[in-house]
Amino acid sequence: MTRRDTERGVRQHDDSLPHAYHTQVQATGEQLTAVRHELTQWAHRLGISHTIVPAIELASYEAMANVALHAYGTGDGPLTLSAT
């Protein structure tokens, strides 16, 4: 994926490692919401307990929102998320 793809908000997720989740997006509300949903689906596919998945979803979204707010303020920039 090129920087230009990232600037356009193109999401890249590598499915070749099913036990790992990795994506890079622009830190916009729309993109972060999409990543939150993808991460939640990934956790369910791995068989992570239904009682733990909401905590993963909340913690990751909070961290992503903090990046968007504190790192980029009113602009947006790249955000990379990896989970194993």
C-alpha positions as CSV (number, residue, x, y, z in Angstrom):
1,M,0.0,0.0,0.0
2,T,1.3,3.4,-0.9
3,R,1.1,6.6,1.1
4,R,-1.4,7.9,-1.4
5,D,-3.6,4.9,-0.8
6,T,-3.4,5.7,2.9
7,E,-4.3,9.3,2.3
8,R,-7.4,8.2,0.3
9,G,-8.5,6.1,3.2
10,V,-7.8,2.7,1.6
11,R,-7.8,0.0,4.3
12,Q,-5.2,-2.7,4.0
13,H,-5.6,-5.9,6.0
14,D,-3.4,-9.0,5.6
15,D,-5.5,-12.2,5.8
16,S,-2.4,-14.4,5.2
17,L,-1.8,-14.6,9.0
18,P,-5.3,-15.5,10.5
19,H,-4.0,-15.3,14.1
20,A,-2.7,-11.7,13.5
21,Y,-4.6,-8.6,12.6
22,H,-2.8,-5.7,10.9
23,T,-4.2,-2.7,9.1
24,Q,-3.3,0.9,8.2
25,V,-5.9,3.6,7.6
26,Q,-6.4,7.3,7.8
27,A,-7.3,8.3,11.3
28,T,-10.8,9.5,10.5
29,G,-14.1,8.6,12.3
30,E,-15.3,6.5,9.3
31,Q,-12.1,4.5,9.0
32,L,-11.8,4.0,12.8
33,T,-15.4,2.7,13.0
34,A,-14.6,0.2,10.1
35,V,-11.4,-1.0,11.8
36,R,-13.3,-1.5,15.1
37,H,-15.8,-3.7,13.3
38,E,-13.1,-5.6,11.5
39,L,-11.1,-6.2,14.7
40,T,-14.2,-7.4,16.5
41,Q,-15.0,-9.9,13.7
42,W,-11.4,-11.1,13.8
43,A,-11.6,-11.7,17.5
44,H,-14.8,-13.6,17.1
45,R,-13.2,-15.7,14.3
46,L,-10.3,-16.6,16.6
47,G,-12.8,-17.9,19.2
48,I,-12.0,-15.3,21.8
49,S,-14.5,-15.4,24.6
50,H,-17.7,-13.3,24.0
51,T,-17.1,-11.7,27.4
52,I,-13.6,-10.5,26.4
53,V,-14.3,-9.3,22.9
54,P,-16.2,-6.2,24.0
55,A,-13.3,-5.1,26.2
56,I,-10.9,-5.5,23.2
57,E,-13.3,-3.5,21.1
58,L,-13.6,-0.7,23.6
59,A,-9.9,-0.5,24.5
60,S,-8.8,-0.5,20.8
61,Y,-11.4,2.1,19.8
62,E,-10.4,4.3,22.7
63,A,-6.7,4.1,21.7
64,M,-7.5,4.8,18.0
65,A,-9.7,7.8,19.0
66,N,-6.9,9.1,21.1
67,V,-4.5,8.9,18.2
68,A,-7.0,10.7,15.9
69,L,-7.6,13.4,18.5
70,H,-4.2,14.0,20.1
71,A,-1.8,13.2,17.3
72,Y,-3.7,14.8,14.5
73,G,-6.1,17.2,16.1
74,T,-8.4,18.6,13.4
75,G,-6.5,16.9,10.6
76,D,-6.0,13.3,10.0
77,G,-3.0,11.1,9.4
78,P,-2.1,7.4,9.2
79,L,-2.9,5.0,11.9
80,T,-1.5,1.4,12.1
81,L,-3.1,-1.2,14.2
82,S,-1.7,-4.6,14.9
83,A,-3.2,-7.3,17.2
84,T,-2.0,-10.9,17.9
